[in-house]
Amino acid sequence: MELRHRPIQTRGIVRFDAILNAGRGLLADEGLERFTMEDVATRAGVPIGSVYQYFPNKYALVAEMATQDTQALVTALDEAAGNFPTQDWQQQVDHLIEYIARVWAEHPWRPAVYAAMRSTAATRQRARENSEAIARAAIRPLSALNPDLDVDRLYRVAIVIVEAGQTLLNLAVQSGTLDDAILYETKRLTRAYLRSVALSHG
């Protein structure tokens, strides 16, 4: 699951990114079962040895895709934290969910990566670690809703939102396009849960 090598020089970074992009496209087109390192190399236009220079197997490649997706979401949460506290926090929550949903709909590898990360014990463990990282990033904006809640409770709230949100967003893009009705229900469910958290006494 771990990378063999992470490039530092520009040429290596370009090749590394080309491999990842090829893997994303292949995963979205073919699914994990038909996903091979040879096909990744062919699509990326690099020797197969270059793929194995960085990734020991396809699961490590998928895990790196998931890690990068997680880092992007953590960055988005950090930026969104500046909008809390606010009287229209529910609208801000809607905007964040809509942003994430659009990203998933516009980049079909994201739901494919989500599914692939649940394929083995090792990938499921990495997926759990990624969810935990997202949840930790969500603690700051959540704390603005109810300053009386301690960090442990806020983390539990965050991890529930993260896991439920990923499941619902995956459902919303199952057809290949964004299902606005599912998105609406996702926003409605999240707002209702967060309102109860805001009114909670611990």
Secondary structure by P-SEA (a helix, b strand, c coil): cccccccccaaaaaaaaaaaaaaaaaaaccccccccaaaaaaaacccaaaaaaccccaaaaaaaaaaaaaaaaaaaaaaacccccccaaaaaaaaaaaaaaaaaaaccaaaaaaaaaaccaaaaaaaaaaaaaaaaaaaaaaaaacccccaaaaaaaaaaaaaaaaaaaaaaaccccccaaaaaaaaaaaaaaaaaaaaccc
